[in-house]
Amino acid sequence: MPKPAPASLKIVNPADGRVFASLPCDDRAAVRDKYRAARTAQTAWAGQPLAERLAVIARFRALLVRDAEELARLLTREMGKPIAQSRNELKGVLGRIDFFLAEAPGVLAAEDVHREKDASGGSLVERITQEPLGVIANISAWNYPYFVGGNVFLPALLAGNAVLYKPSEFTTLTGRAIAERLDESGLPRDVFIPLVGGGAVGAELLRQPVDGVFFTGSVATGKKIARAMASRMVKVQLELGGKDPTYVCDDVADVAQAAASLADGAFYNTGQSCCSVERIYVQEGAFESFVKAFVQAVKGFKLGDPTRERTYLGPLARAAQLEVLEAQVADAQRKGARVLTGGRRVKRKGNYFEPTVLVDVDHTMAVMRDESFGPIIGIMSVPGDEAAIALMNDTEFGLTAGVYSSDRARAEKILARVKSGSAYWNCCDRVSPRLPWSGYGNSGMGLTLSRAGIATFTRPRGWHLKERSGSM
């Protein structure tokens, strides 16, 4: 009997719902073969001088610059990110590459941490080397494929690992484009291998004897991965969701400026960011003026065709998320919330949802407890700092948290009591390559970025080196 054709992955433009490409999915044999190829390639790659690995990634950076417009338009077509924001992502990833290139040599260098003489005149040296994990599985996200993916595969490659890269099914073409440019940059064959498919392909990848698993995505999938890997003694890192809070104090210097900043933090990338502002608490004295300015800012956002230069809000990448947002609005209204703007799907082709602002919200409502991942926000009045801290911590997540205040000491005192991996004072929705990206609770485990986010792709080895007197 002829071998059945592999299942295909249909690539849909979320702006109009049309299928514009179809790719054969990797089956079990293909995933196994790709793992074996990566395993064979990894040893030679790790044996390359670090200078050569740095040169490959530097050439990859140059190719991203050369092809930035082409890659931005592909990303916009594939997941609906407004074109100006797609360009921003391609531009922004360059700074992360520069950080990795500058810091990797120091992080990966061998270090002599102790030397002592013994009674016989010999010496003992204690040394630490950083060795690659081996072959890692990188199951990545669709909302920022260059940022989120690059946080993993770039330092992993620099450290000498091979990477089996499973992009989200919503940005598979972007994942292949990344692989093509790594290949053009001179990365040896099979050191970075993309896989095509959905959850079944990811599950098959986890069955391979990889040396590390790095996942970015939903809490539900992250827990499945944790269970699947529980009996395996390999590194597992899970970058999951957030329900990121911000507290606006009544001493904020400029209410309108704070409102505009937080509106952008809530609705940029159509609210599809793990660090998007998802709930706002405002001290009573500033509540009315803040809400008025916030709604005004949101009403100024242009929603529409993501290929248009002035579009700020595009379609949701996943059609299923429309039902999640509708359910959150309905639940909130049923429990007494008011919709000040938005609240429903847009009547047009594609996965569009109106930018939505709710007030009179509380923590019985899903919109204040469950991840929204879309253009929707609840704003709640609070009497003061203690109430704000309690509400900010009333969550299963702990990714980011922010405070807007004229008093830095007050803000830092509040943030010190909030469980979050990143803390913001008078800013939000910001990621720096110099700082670790991590979280509490259901926001995941492990970290990326910073110097520690380079070292996480290595296995430190301790050396005890005894040199006898008179030996060479």
Secondary structure, 3 states (H helix, E strand, C coil): CCCCCCCEEEEEECCCCEEEEEEECCCHHHHHHHHHHHHHHHHHHHHCCHHHHHHHHHHHHHHHHHCHHHHHHHHHHHHCCCHHHHHHHHHHHHHHHHHHHHHHHHHHCCEEEEEEECCCCCEEEEEEEEEECCEEEEECCCCCHHHHHHHHHHHHHHCCCEEEEECCCCCHHHHHHHHHHHHHCCCCCCCEEECCCCHHHHHHHHCCCCCEEEEECCHHHHHHHHHHHCCCCCEEEEECCCCEEEEECCCCCCHHHHHHHHHHHHHHHHHCCCCCEEEEEEEHHHHHHHHHHHHHHHHCCCECCCCCCCCCECCCCCCCHHHHHHHHHHHHHHCCCEEEECCCECCCCCCCECCEEEECCCCCCHHHCCCCCCCEEEEEEECCHHHHHHHHCCCCCCCEEEEECCCHHHHHHHHCCCCCCEEEECCCCCCCCCCCECCCHHHEECCECCCHHHHCCEEEEEEEEEECCCCC
